[in-house]
Amino acid sequence: MNKKSGITPEQFQQLLIACADLPFVRNPREETDYMEDIFITVLDFHMQGPVVGNALWHFSESIQRQHGLHTHAQLHAVLDRFPDTKEGNKEASRFLWNNAHWTRVEILRRLLTFLASVGATDQTSLHTWAQQASFERDFKGKVKGLGIAVFHWLQ
């Protein structure tokens, strides 16, 4: 018996099995904007929280506020100014997030292309698509570098 929890390993195993069939529970999210959702999607997996927070803050304060960057098309146009190479993606990352996470810009480019292909180019259409989407049918293998955890986050 574990002194902290007061249950035996066998009881804990039974609890895990019983919980496995529970529906996925989500915390209610605050209202976000399309750019924030897209950036969190490509930044906030396997990356430290402060790095993500700093990147989002930089974008919000230095780019979005100063340059009025709010739409899918505007973001796509900004990315088009940078070559889709390692160095070009580093420069895009420095511009958008004040860091050199060039692989995240690669993923961002692929995600934007995918979202455009399913008509999810603003907050409303992104939420509509995510609510009806199935991982296996609609997302698996469609955006290299993004898997089921990111898909569930989008949902």
C-alpha positions in Angstrom: 0.0 0.0 0.0 1.2 3.5 -0.9 1.2 5.7 2.3 0.6 8.9 0.3 -2.5 7.6 -1.7 -3.8 5.0 0.7 -4.4 2.5 -2.1 -2.6 -0.7 -3.1 -0.9 -1.0 -6.5 -3.7 -3.4 -7.5 -6.4 -0.9 -6.6 -4.5 1.8 -8.5 -4.4 -0.5 -11.6 -8.2 -1.0 -11.3 -8.7 2.7 -11.0 -6.6 3.3 -14.2 -8.6 0.7 -16.1 -11.9 2.2 -14.9 -10.8 5.7 -15.9 -9.7 4.7 -19.4 -13.3 4.6 -20.6 -14.1 8.1 -19.4 -14.6 10.8 -22.1 -11.7 13.2 -22.7 -12.2 16.2 -20.3 -11.1 19.6 -21.4 -10.5 22.7 -19.4 -12.6 25.5 -20.7 -10.4 27.8 -22.8 -10.4 31.5 -22.8 -11.3 33.2 -26.0 -8.2 33.2 -28.3 -7.6 34.5 -31.7 -6.7 32.6 -34.8 -3.0 33.7 -34.8 -2.6 32.6 -31.1 -4.2 29.2 -31.8 -2.0 28.6 -34.9 1.2 29.7 -33.1 0.4 27.6 -30.0 -0.3 24.7 -32.2 3.2 24.8 -33.7 5.1 26.1 -30.7 3.6 24.4 -27.6 4.7 20.8 -28.0 8.1 19.6 -26.7 9.0 23.1 -25.9 9.4 24.8 -22.5 6.6 27.0 -21.4 8.6 30.2 -20.9 10.0 29.9 -24.4 6.5 29.6 -25.8 5.2 32.5 -23.6 8.1 34.7 -24.7 7.5 33.9 -28.4 3.7 34.7 -28.1 4.4 37.9 -26.2 6.9 39.0 -28.8 4.5 38.3 -31.6 1.6 40.0 -29.8 3.5 43.2 -28.8 6.1 43.6 -31.5 4.5 42.2 -34.6 0.7 41.9 -34.3 0.2 45.2 -32.6 2.7 47.1 -34.8 2.1 45.5 -38.1 -1.6 44.5 -37.8 -1.0 40.9 -38.6 -4.3 39.1 -37.8 -5.3 36.9 -40.7 -4.3 33.6 -42.3 -3.6 35.5 -45.6 -1.5 38.1 -43.9 0.6 35.5 -42.1 1.0 33.6 -45.4 2.2 36.8 -47.1 4.7 37.4 -44.3 6.1 33.9 -44.6 6.3 34.3 -48.4 8.9 37.1 -47.8 11.3 34.5 -46.3 12.7 31.7 -48.3 11.5 28.2 -47.3 15.0 27.2 -46.3 16.7 26.7 -43.0 18.1 30.2 -43.0 14.9 31.7 -44.4 12.9 30.0 -41.7 15.3 31.1 -39.0 14.8 34.7 -40.2 11.0 34.2 -40.2 11.2 32.8 -36.7 13.3 35.7 -35.5 10.8 38.1 -37.0 7.6 36.4 -35.7 8.8 35.1 -32.3 12.3 36.5 -31.6 14.0 33.1 -31.6 15.6 30.8 -34.1 13.2 27.9 -34.0 13.3 27.4 -37.8 11.7 23.9 -37.7 8.6 25.4 -36.1 8.3 27.8 -39.1 8.6 24.8 -41.4 5.7 23.2 -39.5 3.8 26.5 -39.5 4.1 26.7 -43.3 2.7 23.1 -43.6 -0.1 23.7 -41.1 -1.2 26.9 -43.0 -1.3 25.0 -46.3 -3.3 22.2 -44.7 -5.7 24.5 -43.0 -6.4 26.4 -46.2 -7.1 23.1 -47.9 -9.9 22.3 -45.4 -11.2 25.9 -45.4 -10.0 26.7 -41.8 -8.6 30.2 -42.4 -10.1 32.1 -39.5 -11.2 31.4 -35.9 -14.7 30.4 -36.7 -13.8 28.0 -39.5 -11.0 26.6 -37.5 -13.3 25.8 -34.6 -16.0 24.4 -37.0 -13.5 22.1 -38.7 -11.9 21.0 -35.4 -15.3 20.1 -33.9 -16.3 17.7 -36.7 -12.8 16.4 -37.6 -11.5 12.9 -36.9 -7.8 12.3 -36.4 -7.7 9.2 -38.6 -9.9 10.6 -41.4 -8.9 14.3 -41.4 -5.5 14.9 -39.9 -3.3 11.8 -39.6 -0.3 12.2 -41.9 -1.5 15.5 -43.4 0.9 17.8 -41.6 4.4 16.4 -41.2 5.6 16.9 -37.7 2.1 17.1 -36.1 0.3 14.1 -34.6 -2.6 13.1 -32.4 -1.7 15.2 -29.4 -1.6 18.4 -31.4 -4.8 17.4 -33.2 -6.6 17.0 -29.8 -5.2 20.3 -28.7 -6.8 21.9 -31.8 -10.0 20.3 -30.9 
